[in-house]
């Protein structure tokens, strides 16, 4: 029986409102395309930047097992209190999938503790995303590589901490390479960064891209256990030095 996972797909939803080309590719928004592509059992909801509390109220986050995040042009508009709210939920076990330009989001940079900067170029070039960890559950059902005919280039050096697990590496037509599928653990939460998804390309309709995101949701879902206890603790055994 499949595990029931409650997913919230978060998107700025700004490009689609201001750029006709993006709107033609994602007429209902990138969040809708991502949500429609999820092959998971459970409740799937969407939230956007201009919703009250950015759609990420305490009640929404408390009911979210995995949060998917896409942002680009309005990182600075995300309220710091909401970032802290998401951060605390990740530490307590909520999974987080960060997509494409979400590498510069406040929440990803806070969790990574680095600039998360990189090289980039928009030149309609081919991207080949190689599986470098074939036994990992995130690439279950994926062949040796995913090939995208047109994408934005992201190139090394990518200023992130060494991934706990590196699953995917991209090669671009212009010659650059990039760590495109990176796994981390922060507190009790699991984080996956997945590179492809520039707003002017139909990347989130690609079946293999959708498969990776769906697999990542299942991988990042919280485990069923009590949250660790911290602070002063009573001994489990009798400490001889404390005996009268």
Beta strands, then each sheet from edge to edge (+ up, - down):
strand 1: 7-11
strand 2: 44-48
strand 3: 66-70
strand 4: 95-99
strand 5: 119-131
strand 6: 145-155
strand 7: 165-172
strand 8: 177-186
strand 9: 189-194
sheet 1: 2+ 1+ 3+ 4+ 9+ 8- 7+ 5- 6+
end
